[in-house]
């Protein structure tokens, strides 16, 4: 089982952005020193959800120069917000900079506030995502003497030559759909890609039995992957990166200390969410941008059971055994959840140290 670090920190004011970028770099370098498998980053805009997530491809490029042995991933790229040409170009460049160690999570996005900033209506996001992914595949396939690729959807253009640079390997970088929709699970399986296995089912994003959802979605994807006729090596690679994510992972020497500290972390996290509520309401002022699913309060049992992994190393190991038994290949650990104060960073580094010393060896 692999273990990856998710850089998902927020700031609460503009004057905190500078220090957050410094702190996230140091946290990522610590993850590299401790032997974690990958660094993942979100793709978000405007709302304080990790300021560097406004261009996480740029931040990944910077970190890749400092961590040449690290894999890098995105959880997840909001495909409707990226012009297909720029989407393909930037993936190809980062594919080279990481020497093929790139995992591009893809989804249609989650926040109307972000959509309207790019002129996209939330209700159209799924359709535009499909348009963009179809266009991206055509761009990746295009040779210089082929007929032009015509982009006629929400994003438009006419590509006469080819995308430069070309992909690092014989195929483009691995994409990672979220295996919540049947079409997304099928896309991953048919292409031999890994996928994100969710523990939630909209419209209620949360619950006290996440394992049943993970089992269901993994089983569906796994059956399709095996039926697709890939080589054993392709199947093994896809499964080794098939990912279950935790928004908040926190370890302490004892369960009691971990519970006390995670309550503190989630209190600050919820304060950040509440601050953003007024802006979300403005974004949803018309029917074209109404969300159909809701996420509960972070300090509820439903939220914590779905989105959190916390406790002593022994408790965390025991919790993860069930996911190992299902076949999950990669655990994505949100170690910097919430506003990244100095105290929060200390908690995050504490979690990395305990994971690396006690938990990771138990699964290697």
N, C-alpha and C positions, 0 to 999 in steps of 0.2 A: 504494500500500500504506500502511495506517495503522499507527501504533505506539502501543501502550498500556502503561501501567505497572501492575504487579500488586503491591500492598502486602501481602506474604506473610510478614512477619517474625515471629519468635518472641521470647519472653523465657525465661530460665532460672530466674528467681526472682521472687517477688511484688514485691520492692523495685525491680525493673527495669521494672515496668509503666508507672510514671509517665513515665519518660524516653522509653520507646518511643512513647507517644502523641505527645509533643512532637516526636520525631524523624520519625515518619511524616508528621505535618502538614508539617514543613519540607521533607521529601523530595517530597511531593505538590505543594507550592507551587513547588519547583524544576522539577518536570515541567511544570507549567503555564507557567512562565516560558520554558522551552525549547521549547514548542510541541507537546508530545505530545498525542495525540488523546483519550485517555480514561484515567481512573483506575479500575481494577478492584480489588475486595476479596473475600476469601473469607468464608464463613459457617461458623464452627467454634466449638466450645465446650470448656471445661475443660482442654484439653491444652497450653496455652501456644502454640498456633498462632495468633499475632497476637491478643493480648488484645482489641483493639477489634473483632475478628471476631465476638465474642459478640453484638454488635449493629452490624454494619457498615452497616445502613441509617441508623442514627443518625450514625455517623461520616461517611458520604457526605453527609448533609444538612448537617452542619457545614462540610465542605469545599466543598459546592456554593455556599454563600454567599460563599466566598473565591475561587472559580474559576468565575464565571458562564458562561464560554465552554466549559467542559470537559464532555465526556460522562462518565457514571459507569456502572459495570457491576459485576456480581457473578459470581464464578467459584469455585463456583456456590452458589446458595441450596439448602440441604438441605430440600426441600419437605415431607417428612414431619414435620419439627419445627416447622412453622408452621401455626397454625390458619388455615383459609382466609379467614376474615373479616379477621384481622389482616394476613395476607399481601396481600390486595387493598387494604386501607386504606393500608398503608404504601407500597406501590408507587404508588398514586394520588397520595399526598402528595408523594413524591419525584419523581414524574413532573412535577408542577407546579413544584417547587423547581428542577428542572433544565430547565424549559421544554421538556419532551419529549425530552431527551437522555439517556434511560435505557435500559439493556440488562440485563435480568434473567436471568442464567444460572440454569438449573434442573436439578436432579438428585435422585436418591434418597438421596444421602449415601454416605460411605465408611467411617465409623468406628463400630463398635459401642459404644465408650465414650460417644460423644456421644448415640447413640440411647437407651441405657438411662437417661441423665440426664433424658430427656423421656418416659420410659415407653414407648418404641417398641422392639420387637424388630427386630434387624437383618434377619431373614428376611422381615419384613413391610414393610420400607421401600419396596420397589418398588410394592406394592399400595396403600399409603397415599399415596404420591406421586401415583399416578394418580387416586385418589379426590379428593385435594386440588385437583389441577389441573382436574378436571371441575367441582368445586364452585366454584372460582375463576371459571371461565368463566360459570357460571350467575349468580354474584354480579355480575360485570362487566356482564352483559346485563340485569340486573333493573331495571325501571322502578318508580317508587314505587307505581303502582296494580296492578302484576302480583301474581299469587299469591305467597305466601311461598316463599322458598327453604328447603327442608328439608335439613339436613346430618345424615346418618344413618350415616356411616362411623366411623372411629376418632375424628375430631373431630366433635362434634355441635353443633347449634344450629338456630335458626329465625329467619330474617331477614324482617321484615315490610315495611320500607320500602325503602330502597336504600342502597348504599354511598356515603358522603360523605367527601371530595369525589369527584366523578366524575372520569374520566380527563381528562388535559390535552387530548388531541386527540380526533378522532372515534373512534379505537380505543384500547384500553388499551396500555400500554407494551409494547415488544417483549420477548418472552421468547426465551431462547437455550438450547435443549436441547443436550445433548452427543450428537453424531451417532455414537454407538457402537452403540446398539440401532437396529434397523430402524424401530421405532415412533417413536423420538425424531427420527430423520432425517425421517421422514414428517410428524411434527407441525410441524417447522420449515418444511419445504417447502410444505405445504398452506397454512400461515398467512402465508407470505412473510416469515418471520423469519430472521435469521442463526443460525448454529449454531457450536458448538465442534467442531473437527475433531481427533480424538485421534491420537496417535502410538503408542498402545499397544493391546494386545489381551489382556484377561485370559484365563486365570489368571496368565500371566506378564507383569507390568507392566514392560516394558523390552525392549530389543533394539538391535541395531546398525544396523538398517535402518528408521528411523522414516519415511522418505519414502514407502516402499511402503504403509504403513498410512494415511498422510495422503492419498495419491493415491486409495486405495480408498474411504475414507470420504467424501472430498470429491466424488469422481465419482458416488457413489450419491446424495448429497444434491443435487448440481447437476442431475442428470438429473430428479429429482423436482421440483425448484424450477422448472425450465423447462417441465415438463409440466403444472404446476398452473394455468397460464393467467393469471398475474399481469401487471400492466402492466410495461413496460420499467423504469420508475422504481422500482417495488417490487423487482424482481429486482436492479437495480443497487445499491439500498440494502442488501438482504440480503447480497449478495456482498461489499460493501465492509466489512461488519462480521463476515463469517465468519472465525472466529478460530482460529489455531494458537497454543498456549500453550507457554511454556518455564518450568519451575519455577525455574530459575536462569539468568540472563543476566549475563555479566560480560565487560567489555571493558577492555583495557589497550593501551598504545601498541604492544607487540609480542606475538606469539604466546607467546613464552617467559614473559613476565611474566604474561600472562593465565592461562596454564596453572598457573603456580606459585601465583597468588593464588586461583584457583578451587579448587585442591586444599585450600588453607587454609579457604576458605569452606565447602566440603563436609565437611571434617573436623568443624568446629563444628556443622554441620547434622546430621550423623550422630550426634553426641554427644547432641543434643536428641532425636532419634528413639529412641536407645537408652534414654534416661531415661524415655520414655513407654511402653516395651515392657511393663513390669510392670503398668501400669494397663490396657493393651490386653489382656493375658492375663487379668486379672480380669474384664474385660467379656465376654470370649469363653468364660467358664467353663461355659456351657450351650449346647446345640445350637442354640437359637433365635438365638444371636448369634455364631455361627462365621462368619468371613470365608472366602470361597472363592477369593480372589485375594491375592497377596502382592507387595509391592514390595521389590526387592533393595537391597543396600547402596549408598549414594550414591556411593562411590568406585570402583564397578565400571564397566567399559567399557559394559555394557548400560544401566546407569542414566544415565550421563553422555551417552550417544548419544541417548537418548530425551528426557531432561528438561532438558538443558543446551544453551546457545548461548554459546560463549566464543571469545575470540581477539582479534586486532587488528581494527580497523575493516575493513580490506581482506578479511580472512578471513571475518568475519561477513557482509559484503556478498555474498561468493561463495556462502556457505552458504544465504543467504536467496533467492538468485536462483531456485533450484529451486522454492521454495514460491510465489514470485511467478508462475512459469511455470504451476504447477498452477492458480492462481486464488485463492489465499488472500488475503483482503482486509485482515486485521488480525493483527499479531504482538503477542502479549501477553507482556510481559517481566517475569519475576519478578526484580526488581532488589534486593530486600532479603531474600532467602532465608537462613534460619538465624537464630540469636540476633543481635539488632541492637545490637552493641557500637559504641563510637565508631569503631573501626577499620573495622568492617563497614559503617557508614554512609558513611564516606569512600570505600570501594570502590563502594558503591551510587551515590553522587553522581558519582564518576569515570565509571561506566558511563553514566549519564544524559548527561553532558557529551559523551562520545565518540559515543554514539548520535546525539545531536542535531546535532553538528558534522559528522560524516562519513557515518553510515549512513542516517539519515532522508532527507537530500537526494538520496541515490542512488536512492531509490524514490519520490520525489515528482515 
